[in-house]
Amino acid sequence: MKRISILTAMLLSFVFAHAQTKQFTLEEGWKFSKGDFENGAQTNFNDSKWEMVTVPHDWAIYGPFDKEVDKQVVAISQNNEEEATEKTGRTGSLPHIGDAWYRTNFELPNYEKGSRVLVVFEGAMSDPQVYVNGQTAGEWGYGYAYFNIDITDLVKAGESNLLAVHLSPKALSSRWYPGAGLFRKVRIIVQPESHFKLWNTFVTTPVVSDDLAKVNIKTKVSGENLKLETSIKDASGKVLVSKSTDEMFGDEFEQNIALENPKLWSPESPVLYYAVSKLYDKNGKLQDEQTTRFGVRTISYTPENGFQLNGKTRKFKGVCLHHDLGPLGAAVNKAALRRQIQIMKDMGANAIRSAHNMPSMEQLELCDEMGMMFLAESFDEWKKPKVENGYNRFFDEYHEKDIVNLVRATRNHPCIVMWSSGNEVPDQWGSDGVKRAKALQDIFHREDPTRPVTVGMDQVKAVMESGFGAIMDIPGLNYRTHLYKEAFERFPQGLLLGSETASTVSSRGVYKLPVEIGHSKTYEDGQSSSYDVEYCNWSNLPEDDAVLQDDEDWVIGEFVWTGFDYLGEPTPYDEYWPSRSSYFGICDLAGLPKDRYYWYKSRWNTEESTIHVLPHWNWRGMEGDTVPVFVYTSYNTAELFLNGKSMGKRSKNKSSKLERYRLMWNDVVYQPGELKVVAYDDNGKTADEKVIKTSGKPYQLVLDADRTTLDANGKDLSFVTVSVVDKDGNPCPTATNQLTFKVSGAGKYRAACNGDATSLEMFHLPTMKLFSGKLVVLVQSTEQTGNITLQVKGKGLKSGNVTIKSE
Ligand code: GAL
């Protein structure tokens, strides 16, 4: 059965609702074209041959990968380089540069005179210029910024209105893959004459105890002689308390509402409340209505107690994430974001940092709902450039507007516990930068006095000298673990955040011998070792951070670079083609955990035990050679057996940095067969075990869907992990078979990804090679209900099938 599309449903509610703010998302029916266009041509195009797309959309993710896209001869000063060399892959080598147009039509049924019409963008990559019915409506700069434009004077009621958006992302504008296009939601909002101003309601909970929370609500409205009634509801919709006021100060109402026995928001218990606000005129006629979701929680940062959520000290077990969703590119997809957050939660992470720009609303909504704290960042550059066409182009004109919109649009999300005004900005040098740091922080404070501000600082010596570090609410250090102590002593705040840590590099399932700790290591195959001992000249092993996190109360947590691999920045292979995505991820670009996932899980996830053994045990031709075996486990002691013979017990050893967190058997001599690890509890009793075996030839494909029921909404996704096993069901960890994918029924093939940073296969084409024996296929629902079947085939292999319901 065909469902009523979301747009139709929204239009229907539009028709039947009374005078109140109405909004609809412009998703389907966009026309898109990339190329050079005459100025002003937006009204005269013959767009009949343009591609039909849905928004969010990223035009560049369809490729092809091309080293010429971002080839540049440059010395990356952030990476301590002094000599310029040829770099490729820095922005993902996908065609994200150039001019493009998006056009769509919308109507305004039942438009009432006096209403205001806004078009709201949550991200448009980049340099958006907006036209309505052939007239210039407005423009913005930064591709990640949220902005809205009042188009009341340009729209026509009762007619079809043409919205056209011109984008022109520039070369040399980013240090990672920025994506391209209308990659986040676009909405039309129609506000009645008296209305709630967009992004102008602010809910805080300044006083919280077990039996009472003071909910403070500041609401800005347009209109006069108005009365505001606010009801607080719980998640079941039950009204808990209501209060009205007609006292307005300027354009603002302020209410303090007592909420009894509040349930507090936390990562473990992400309880949400809803403030339903109704605006009445003096005759009691309803003018506007809105619902603001919020949480009741307190945060504090003090030298005595570090970071506290709801009065309890805890550390940030955080990950940095870039905005791209691997094979989906930058186009926002809620199912993909939900999966990312779940994978990180399962690892034991409790926080995400949006490196290095404004997060999507969808990500914040999910973090609120799933319980994940959030450090919301704004910029990677201020006035001084890192890349020629970076944010430095916009800083003077836009920085205040961009911060204001970021804070106002997102400050009701309980997940956000800190702001960041910048990352490793070159303005860390010089007195202008100190003033800028203060000015930016002041804007955040003005818009939100409840959360502190940090900057990810890498020029630690300079910021100690200049005072830059001293003015931060929370000094954030990127790497430089050797300077933590000195910075803590010299800065006045009495605490320190690891705003960016580790930058350890690895490729899933690839192990390099001999095992050697070191930085900037490269190999002929363009892969980094999953023994987790390789990093960059500015970064370090996970252990270097762990020691500080675990031993020093004044370190309030860390944000590991990064939770997932991302497109672009293929360090240490930025001079090696075809590397085009990162190696930093705890999970690969497909979201598959690398070994490091279990290293972090064994430390962070205190609810579940962890036992993980590496490397794989398929080393044909290496019989008689040394192949070290590592175990990442939450247990303190384990014993390793090779083909039944004990290789000895190992226990965690606090006096050695590595052995404190990993159990290592460095002298194992390879022979094929079975590797078994037995973990012991602190009483010496067997607690758990794990076996891996040398596999035979690839025989059969095995499919494992993360979700077997989807929403028939045209955008929900199931991520199906495809692996290959031998005749006995043992995973084949080095298989590279070429596979093909076919989706039938009520869904479609969306993309595939194998996590190989050197692969030039396009994600949207239904064929890909396995990488280290695995890949992930994304199956997307349509608006049709029914069964979806994915069939995966490979030459000489028994094929695999999975059926997913869409309802
Ligand atoms: C940091 C930077 C990140 C990323 C990382 C790689 O210095 O803030 O954006 O480049 O290094 O290690």
Boltz pocket constraint, residues with backbone or C-beta under 6 A from the ligand:
constraints:
  - pocket:
      binder: B
      contacts: [[A, 78], [A, 355], [A, 356], [A, 423], [A, 424], [A, 456], [A, 458], [A, 478], [A, 500], [A, 503], [A, 536], [A, 539], [A, 561], [A, 569]]
      max_distance: 6.0
